[in-house]
Amino acid sequence: MIYVLKQRFWSLGNNFHIRDSAGRDVFQVNGRILSLGDKLSFQDLQGRELIFIRQKVLSWGLTYYLEREGQVIAEVRKHLFTFLKCKFTVDVPGPDDFEAQGNLLDHEYTITRRDRVAATISKRWFTWTDTYGVETADGEDDVLLLAAAVVIDLACHQENRSH
């Protein structure tokens, strides 16, 4: 499935809307302002929370928790000391973790699991805005991968964000 993830330009906090390939709104992500660390609610269009994104504060390196119904379903950790690249581990329960790697300058990322591409994130067609195309592979948890794409944007482009 192909999605378009766009950060809302005129909003307080980190807010995104997500459309499908036909241009229909399918999800929204609302960030909380004035909180210690990033906290975002990934919701369907009726406002039901599907995933809560919470930055771990006071940790070595950037770590985010993805929670579903109060349970941590993934821990997203940014690797330290990578030159002009962003690398992440998306640690899910069990042995099938995701690895995400991308080029910081080109805004192109690939999320893999067991050497198979689970999703690609590309800013290639959206060079003038904070917008990404996200394509997820069949059989993957689209909401989890879209939440991971939000975290990658937050973690790799902190210097361009205002709180």
Secondary structure per residue as TSV (DSSP state, phi and psi in degrees):
chain	resnum	aa	ss	phi	psi
A	1	M	-	360.0	144.6
A	2	I	E	-111.0	133.9
A	3	Y	E	-127.5	158.5
A	4	V	E	-119.0	118.3
A	5	L	E	-105.5	119.1
A	6	K	E	-129.0	130.8
A	7	Q	E	-78.9	134.2
A	8	R	-	-71.4	126.0
A	9	F	S	-74.6	-43.4
A	10	W	S	-101.9	63.9
A	11	S	S	-143.1	154.8
A	12	L	S	-83.8	140.6
A	13	G	S	79.7	-172.5
A	14	N	-	-98.2	102.5
A	15	N	-	-122.8	137.4
A	16	F	E	-131.4	154.4
A	17	H	E	-126.1	148.9
A	18	I	E	-125.7	127.6
A	19	R	E	-116.0	156.0
A	20	D	E	-84.1	-180.0
A	21	S	T	-66.3	-17.4
A	22	A	T	-88.7	-0.1
A	23	G	S	88.6	6.9
A	24	R	-	-84.4	135.5
A	25	D	E	-63.3	133.5
A	26	V	E	-125.9	-29.6
A	27	F	E	-143.8	163.4
A	28	Q	E	-139.6	151.1
A	29	V	E	-128.2	122.0
A	30	N	E	-115.2	122.0
A	31	G	E	-90.6	149.6
A	32	R	-	-93.0	133.9
A	33	I	S	-92.7	158.6
A	34	L	S	58.0	43.5
A	35	S	-	-120.6	157.2
A	36	L	S	-79.3	108.5
A	37	G	S	82.2	163.4
A	38	D	-	-71.2	136.8
A	39	K	E	-139.6	122.1
A	40	L	E	-136.1	148.0
A	41	S	E	-111.9	116.8
A	42	F	E	-90.6	116.0
A	43	Q	E	-127.0	157.7
A	44	D	E	-79.7	179.7
A	45	L	T	-70.9	-15.1
A	46	Q	T	-88.4	2.1
A	47	G	-	86.1	8.0
A	48	R	-	-78.0	129.4
A	49	E	E	-73.9	125.2
A	50	L	E	-98.6	-37.9
A	51	I	E	-146.8	138.3
A	52	F	E	-105.0	128.3
A	53	I	E	-104.7	124.7
A	54	R	E	-134.3	125.4
A	55	Q	E	-78.8	133.0
A	56	K	-	-76.6	124.8
A	57	V	-	-96.2	157.9
A	58	L	S	57.4	48.2
A	59	S	-	-126.5	160.1
A	60	W	S	-79.7	109.8
A	61	G	S	86.6	171.2
A	62	L	-	-86.9	126.8
A	63	T	E	-135.9	135.7
A	64	Y	E	-126.0	145.5
A	65	Y	E	-106.8	136.7
A	66	L	E	-107.3	120.7
A	67	E	E	-118.5	137.5
A	68	R	E	-123.7	120.0
A	69	E	T	53.1	42.4
A	70	G	T	81.8	-3.1
A	71	Q	E	-108.7	134.8
A	72	V	E	-69.5	121.3
A	73	I	E	-104.8	-14.2
A	74	A	E	-163.4	149.7
A	75	E	E	-121.0	122.4
A	76	V	E	-105.2	117.2
A	77	R	E	-117.8	128.2
A	78	K	E	-82.9	131.2
A	79	H	-	-72.9	143.8
A	80	L	S	-89.5	157.5
A	81	F	S	60.4	51.2
A	82	T	-	-113.8	130.1
A	83	F	S	-90.4	117.0
A	84	L	S	56.8	19.4
A	85	K	E	-133.9	154.1
A	86	C	E	-113.7	128.4
A	87	K	E	-126.6	141.0
A	88	F	E	-137.9	153.1
A	89	T	E	-113.1	128.9
A	90	V	E	-105.8	94.6
A	91	D	E	-83.8	110.8
A	92	V	-	-109.0	158.6
A	93	P	S	-56.9	138.8
A	94	G	S	93.3	-172.1
A	95	P	S	-88.6	-0.3
A	96	D	-	-100.9	56.9
A	97	D	-	-66.2	155.5
A	98	F	E	-97.3	149.8
A	99	E	E	-120.6	134.7
A	100	A	E	-121.2	135.8
A	101	Q	E	-144.8	141.5
A	102	G	E	-156.7	170.1
A	103	N	E	-94.8	117.2
A	104	L	T	-60.8	-35.9
A	105	L	T	-79.9	-36.5
A	106	D	T	-91.4	-10.8
A	107	H	T	58.7	43.8
A	108	E	E	-120.3	126.3
A	109	Y	E	-133.9	150.3
A	110	T	E	-128.6	133.8
A	111	I	E	-109.7	122.1
A	112	T	E	-121.6	158.1
A	113	R	E	-142.3	124.6
A	114	R	T	51.1	46.9
A	115	D	T	60.6	19.2
A	116	R	E	-115.1	134.2
A	117	V	E	-71.1	121.8
A	118	A	E	-96.0	-30.9
A	119	A	E	-162.5	152.9
A	120	T	E	-124.0	144.6
A	121	I	E	-124.6	125.3
A	122	S	E	-137.7	135.8
A	123	K	-	-103.6	3.9
A	124	R	T	-50.6	-43.3
A	125	W	T	-90.4	-0.5
A	126	F	-	-128.9	52.1
A	127	T	T	-67.0	-24.0
A	128	W	T	-98.6	-2.3
A	129	T	T	-131.7	166.6
A	130	D	T	-86.9	69.3
A	131	T	E	-131.2	141.0
A	132	Y	E	-130.4	145.9
A	133	G	E	-92.3	132.6
A	134	V	E	-125.8	120.7
A	135	E	E	-113.6	122.6
A	136	T	E	-104.5	146.3
A	137	A	-	-77.1	153.4
A	138	D	T	-58.3	139.3
A	139	G	T	86.7	-3.5
A	140	E	S	-91.7	162.7
A	141	D	-	-81.6	95.8
A	142	D	H	-57.8	-42.4
A	143	V	H	-63.6	-43.8
A	144	L	H	-60.8	-45.2
A	145	L	H	-69.0	-35.8
A	146	L	H	-67.6	-38.6
A	147	A	H	-63.5	-40.1
A	148	A	H	-63.5	-37.3
A	149	A	H	-64.0	-38.0
A	150	V	H	-62.3	-45.1
A	151	V	H	-62.1	-42.0
A	152	I	H	-60.3	-43.7
A	153	D	H	-60.8	-46.7
A	154	L	H	-60.1	-46.5
A	155	A	H	-74.3	-38.1
A	156	C	H	-85.5	-15.7
A	157	H	T	-128.3	35.9
A	158	Q	G	-59.7	-35.4
A	159	E	G	-67.1	-18.3
A	160	N	G	-95.3	-0.9
A	161	R	-	-102.1	153.1
A	162	S	-	-114.9	145.1
A	163	H	-	-106.2	360.0
